[in-house]
Structures are given as C-alpha cells and as structure tokens.
Amino acid sequence: MFVLSNKTNTIKQTAMENTVSKTQRWTSYVMSGLVILFMVMDGMMKFVKPPEVIEGTLALGFAEQHLPVLGTLALISTLLYVVPRTSILGAILLTAYFGGAVATHVRLNNPLFTHTLFTVYFGILIWGGLWLRNSKLRELLPLRKSH
C-alpha cells in the first residue's frame, strides 16, 4: 500500500487494491469450481465404492476399509473450502490431503507429471482461486512488491 500524505488518497489507494475485477472473480470461481467438483465426486465415490475405486485404492497401498475415512476427510475439507468464512481453513486441509496423495505416489514411484504432481496442480488451483478473490490473502502473499 502507498502511504501518501493525503488521507483521502490513502483510502482511495487501499480501496483500489482491494477491488477484484469481474474477470478476476470469474476466473477464481472457475479455478475453485474445478477442484470442488472433482473433490465432491472423489469423496462420494469413496462411499459408493465402485470396483474401479476399490482397485485403485488397493493399488495405492490402502485397504478398502480406509475409503470412508478418506471420503469423509475429502468432503469435510471441500465443504470448508466452499464456505467463504472457512475457505482458508478448507484450503489448508485440502493442501494437507493432497500432500498425502503426493507422498503416496512418490512412495510407489508413479509417473511424475501425470500421477505425483496431479494434486499439486489442484493445490495451485485452490490457492490461486482464493488469491484472486481474497484481498487479505493477496496482501499476505503478494506476487509483486509494493512501491
């Protein structure tokens, strides 16, 4: 934020920094929406347990009995991310969940760009979507230095 001698100019500059353009807001919704849709589907499938999900879970080294726990963690974290008041907490929990997925794929020596980094891409979408629409997060994590 610029600190100017005139209080009115300081208020105007602060207001300009906290505004989000329509394009920026919609981009953030699309970024977040992709993750939300994927995580809701992923979480629900852990309860429905189609054969493909069970096979994939076993291939990753987890037992079928772990599916409800993983599904619950995924859905609760996603729900917290969807609610604006708790979106930062949801993003932190989803990041932790995705970190576990990365560790699992590294342990199994799975392909880097298609398997191991898949959830990293989602993490970028989660935090990027929040960053675009949350002025406090942009202040905390600026991409450029204030003059």
C-alpha positions in Angstrom: 0.0 0.0 0.0 1.2 3.5 -0.8 1.4 5.8 2.2 0.5 9.3 1.0 0.4 12.5 3.0 -3.3 13.0 2.0 -5.6 10.7 4.0 -8.2 10.6 1.2 -5.6 9.4 -1.4 -4.5 6.6 1.0 -8.1 5.5 1.4 -8.7 5.5 -2.4 -5.4 3.6 -3.0 -6.4 1.0 -0.4 -9.9 0.6 -2.0 -8.3 0.2 -5.4 -6.0 -2.6 -4.1 -8.9 -4.5 -2.5 -11.2 -4.4 -5.6 -11.5 -7.5 -7.8 -12.4 -7.2 -11.4 -15.3 -9.2 -12.8 -12.9 -11.3 -14.9 -10.7 -11.9 -11.9 -13.6 -13.0 -9.8 -15.0 -15.4 -12.5 -11.5 -16.9 -13.1 -11.3 -17.6 -9.4 -14.7 -19.3 -9.5 -13.7 -21.5 -12.4 -10.4 -22.4 -10.7 -12.0 -23.3 -7.4 -15.1 -24.9 -9.1 -12.9 -27.4 -10.9 -11.4 -28.6 -7.6 -14.7 -28.6 -5.8 -16.4 -30.7 -8.4 -13.5 -33.1 -8.5 -13.3 -33.4 -4.8 -17.1 -33.9 -4.3 -17.1 -36.6 -6.9 -13.9 -38.2 -5.4 -15.3 -38.1 -1.9 -18.6 -39.5 -2.9 -17.1 -42.4 -4.8 -15.2 -43.4 -1.7 -18.6 -44.2 -0.2 -20.2 -45.7 -3.3 -17.2 -47.9 -3.8 -17.4 -48.9 -7.5 -14.9 -51.6 -8.4 -12.5 -49.1 -10.1 -12.2 -47.1 -6.9 -11.6 -50.2 -4.8 -8.9 -51.4 -7.3 -7.2 -48.0 -7.3 -7.2 -47.8 -3.6 -5.7 -51.2 -3.2 -3.1 -50.4 -5.9 -2.1 -47.3 -3.8 -1.5 -49.5 -0.8 -4.7 -48.7 1.2 -7.3 -51.2 2.3 -10.9 -50.9 1.3 -11.8 -50.1 4.9 -9.9 -46.8 4.5 -12.2 -45.5 1.9 -14.9 -44.0 4.2 -12.2 -42.2 6.2 -10.6 -40.7 3.1 -14.0 -39.8 1.7 -15.0 -38.0 4.9 -11.8 -36.1 5.1 -12.1 -35.1 1.4 -15.7 -34.0 1.7 -15.3 -32.1 5.0 -12.2 -30.3 3.7 -14.1 -29.4 0.5 -17.1 -28.2 2.4 -14.9 -25.9 4.5 -13.3 -24.6 1.3 -16.7 -23.8 -0.3 -17.9 -21.7 2.6 -16.3 -18.2 2.3 -15.8 -17.8 6.0 -13.8 -21.0 6.3 -12.3 -21.2 2.9 -8.7 -20.6 4.1 -9.0 -23.5 6.6 -10.5 -25.7 3.9 -7.6 -24.8 1.5 -5.1 -25.7 4.3 -6.9 -29.0 4.9 -7.1 -29.8 1.2 -3.4 -29.0 0.8 -2.6 -31.5 3.5 -4.9 -34.1 1.9 -3.1 -33.5 -1.4 0.3 -33.8 0.3 -0.7 -37.3 1.4 -1.5 -38.1 -2.2 1.8 -36.8 -3.4 3.7 -38.8 -0.8 1.7 -42.0 -1.7 2.6 -41.6 -5.4 6.3 -40.8 -4.6 6.4 -44.0 -2.5 5.1 -46.0 -5.3 7.4 -44.4 -7.8 4.5 -43.4 -10.0 5.0 -41.1 -13.1 5.8 -37.6 -12.0 3.7 -35.3 -14.2 0.5 -37.5 -14.5 0.3 -39.0 -11.1 2.6 -37.5 -8.5 2.0 -33.8 -9.4 -1.7 -34.2 -10.2 -2.7 -33.0 -6.8 -0.1 -30.2 -6.8 -1.9 -28.8 -9.9 -5.1 -28.9 -7.8 -3.3 -27.1 -5.0 -2.3 -24.4 -7.4 -6.0 -24.0 -8.5 -7.2 -23.9 -4.8 -4.8 -21.2 -3.7 -4.9 -19.4 -7.0 -8.7 -19.2 -6.9 -8.6 -17.9 -3.3 -5.8 -15.5 -4.0 -7.7 -13.9 -6.9 -10.8 -13.1 -4.9 -9.4 -12.6 -1.4 -7.7 -9.2 -0.8 -6.3 -10.2 2.6 -4.6 -13.3 1.1 -3.2 -11.1 -1.7 -1.8 -8.8 1.0 -0.3 -11.7 2.9 1.2 -13.3 -0.3 1.9 -10.5 -2.8 3.2 -11.5 -6.2 4.8 -8.2 -6.6 6.5 -5.8 -4.3 4.7 -2.6 -3.2 6.4 0.6 -4.1 
